[in-house]
Amino acid sequence: SVRITVTRGPGPLGLSPVLCQKPTLVMQLHPDRNLVPYWNNGVTIGIPRIRRNPREALDPQIKATSSLNTILAKMEGERWGVFEAVLLNMQGYITEGTTCNIFWIRKETLYTPALSNGLLEGVTRAVILSLARRKKWQVREGNYRLGDMLRAEECFLSSTTMEIMPVVRVKWVSELRSRRLRQLSIGTGRPGLATRTLQQAFRSYVQRELKLL
């Protein structure tokens, strides 16, 4: 994968971008990660006590390098030993992971948080919604709390680099100030059929885009 970052470039001390006249372009090459074991077995996610920045403070559609909010959430998730942390917003609604979007399936309906909850409109997220609608699946974007997701039959994360990542377990604390860590398996505790179907559909989509089919 290639990560492309544009910064405002060098300049004198100060916060105003107009002080920096020449932007800097940085391109980082990253080797492939072996995600096959995670795709096969699924992963555990955590719901940290750190909340997502409100939209009024920082527009979630700006993909910026100022990631302190999600870094703190990621650190909390790592202390719990989870693969990814998924943040709630200040109203207690599910938003997104630190680097991904989240979906779940219940009663033949695909659910995902609405953008109005304060999450980045991921490219892979949009593709998944399109693929699901082409398959005539019921799709719902809305305001959902943790309890809604915990009743899911299947769950998965999505991003450009991890594609569709099955979620088989969730960890969370019962109260914001509590230290009691709870956990629950999603569905059967194994990646489900609908998730597998979307994985295959997404892989075929990518291969068509790359002219490999």
C-alpha positions in Angstrom: 0.0 0.0 0.0 1.0 3.6 -0.5 0.1 6.4 2.0 0.1 9.9 0.5 0.3 12.9 2.8 0.3 16.5 1.9 1.4 18.9 4.7 1.5 22.7 4.7 5.3 22.6 4.5 8.0 24.5 6.4 7.5 28.0 7.7 8.1 30.3 10.7 6.7 29.6 14.2 2.9 30.1 14.2 -0.4 28.3 13.6 -1.6 30.1 10.5 -1.2 28.0 7.3 -0.6 31.2 5.3 2.9 31.3 6.9 3.9 28.3 4.9 4.2 29.0 1.2 5.4 25.6 -0.1 3.5 22.4 0.8 5.4 19.1 1.3 4.3 15.8 -0.3 5.2 12.6 1.4 4.7 9.1 0.0 5.2 6.1 2.2 5.4 2.5 0.9 4.2 -0.2 3.2 4.6 -4.0 2.6 1.5 -6.2 2.6 0.3 -7.6 5.9 -0.7 -11.2 6.2 -4.4 -10.8 7.1 -5.5 -14.3 6.0 -5.5 -15.7 9.6 -7.7 -12.8 10.7 -10.0 -13.1 7.7 -10.4 -16.8 8.4 -10.9 -16.7 12.2 -12.3 -13.2 12.8 -11.1 -10.6 15.3 -12.1 -9.0 18.7 -13.0 -5.4 18.9 -13.2 -3.1 21.9 -15.5 -0.2 22.7 -13.2 2.3 24.5 -14.2 4.9 27.0 -12.6 7.5 24.8 -15.4 9.2 22.7 -15.2 10.4 19.1 -14.6 14.1 18.6 -17.9 15.9 18.0 -18.6 17.0 14.4 -18.8 20.6 15.7 -15.1 20.4 16.9 -13.6 18.6 13.9 -15.3 17.7 10.6 -14.9 13.9 10.4 -14.8 14.1 6.6 -11.4 15.7 6.8 -8.9 12.9 6.7 -6.1 14.6 8.7 -3.0 13.5 10.5 -4.2 15.0 13.7 -5.2 11.6 15.1 -4.8 12.1 18.9 -8.4 11.2 19.5 -8.2 7.8 17.8 -4.7 7.2 19.1 -5.9 7.4 22.6 -8.8 5.0 21.7 -6.3 2.6 20.1 -4.1 2.6 23.1 -7.0 1.8 25.3 -8.0 -1.1 23.0 -4.4 -2.4 23.0 -4.5 -2.6 26.8 -7.6 -4.8 26.4 -5.8 -7.0 23.8 -8.3 -6.3 21.0 -7.6 -6.0 17.2 -9.4 -2.6 16.9 -11.2 0.0 18.9 -14.6 1.3 17.8 -15.6 4.6 19.2 -19.0 6.0 20.4 -19.8 9.6 20.0 -20.7 12.0 22.8 -24.4 10.9 22.5 -23.4 7.2 22.9 -24.0 6.2 19.3 -21.5 4.0 17.4 -19.3 5.8 14.9 -16.3 4.0 13.5 -13.0 2.3 14.3 -9.7 4.1 14.6 -8.9 3.3 10.9 -12.1 1.6 9.6 -15.9 1.6 9.4 -18.1 -1.0 11.0 -21.1 -3.0 9.8 -23.3 -5.8 11.3 -26.1 -8.1 10.1 -29.3 -9.0 11.9 -32.4 -10.6 10.5 -31.1 -10.4 6.9 -30.5 -6.6 7.2 -27.1 -4.9 6.9 -26.6 -2.1 9.4 -24.0 0.7 9.6 -23.8 4.0 11.5 -25.0 7.0 9.5 -22.4 9.7 8.6 -24.3 12.2 10.7 -23.0 10.4 13.8 -19.5 11.8 13.0 -17.5 9.3 11.0 -15.4 9.4 7.9 -17.1 8.3 4.7 -14.7 5.5 3.8 -14.2 4.5 0.1 -14.6 0.8 1.0 -17.7 1.6 3.1 -19.4 3.0 0.0 -18.4 0.0 -2.1 -19.8 -2.4 0.4 -23.1 -0.5 0.6 -23.3 -0.6 -3.2 -22.5 -4.3 -3.4 -25.1 -5.1 -0.7 -27.8 -3.1 -2.6 -27.0 -4.9 -5.8 -27.6 -8.2 -4.1 -31.0 -6.8 -3.0 -30.1 -6.8 0.7 -31.9 -4.6 3.1 -29.5 -1.8 4.1 -30.0 0.6 7.0 -27.8 3.6 8.0 -28.8 5.2 11.3 -28.1 6.0 14.9 -27.2 2.8 16.8 -26.1 2.1 20.3 -23.8 -0.7 21.5 -26.8 -2.8 22.5 -28.0 -2.8 18.8 -24.6 -4.2 17.7 -24.5 -6.8 20.4 -27.7 -8.4 19.1 -26.1 -8.9 15.7 -25.8 -12.3 14.0 -22.6 -11.2 12.1 -20.3 -8.2 12.3 -17.3 -6.9 10.3 -15.0 -4.0 9.8 -14.1 -2.4 6.5 -11.1 -0.4 5.2 -9.0 -0.2 2.1 -6.1 -2.1 3.6 -8.0 -4.7 5.6 -10.9 -5.0 3.1 -13.7 -6.9 5.0 -12.6 -8.1 8.4 -15.0 -10.4 10.3 -15.6 -9.5 14.0 -16.4 -12.4 16.3 -16.2 -10.8 19.8 -16.7 -7.5 21.5 -15.2 -6.1 24.7 -16.5 -3.1 26.6 -16.9 -1.6 30.1 -20.4 -1.4 31.6 -19.9 2.3 32.6 -17.5 5.0 31.6 -15.7 5.0 34.9 -15.9 1.3 35.5 -12.9 -1.0 35.2 -15.0 -4.1 34.8 -14.4 -5.4 31.3 -17.2 -7.4 29.7 -17.2 -9.4 26.5 -19.7 -11.1 24.2 -19.4 -13.3 21.1 -21.1 -12.2 18.0 -23.5 -14.8 16.6 -21.7 -18.2 16.6 -18.4 -16.7 17.4 -17.2 -17.5 13.9 -17.3 -15.5 10.6 -20.7 -15.8 9.1 -22.0 -16.7 5.6 -23.1 -13.1 4.8 -19.7 -11.8 5.7 -18.0 -14.4 3.5 -20.3 -13.5 0.7 -19.4 -9.9 0.9 -15.7 -10.8 1.1 -15.9 -12.7 -2.1 -18.0 -9.9 -3.8 -15.5 -7.2 -2.7 -12.5 -9.2 -3.9 -14.1 -9.7 -7.3 -14.9 -6.0 -7.4 -11.2 -5.1 -6.7 -10.0 -7.5 -9.3 -12.3 -6.0 -11.9 -11.1 -2.5 -11.0 -7.5 -3.7 -11.5 -8.4 -5.4 -14.7 -7.5 -8.8 -13.3 -10.8 -10.4 -14.4 
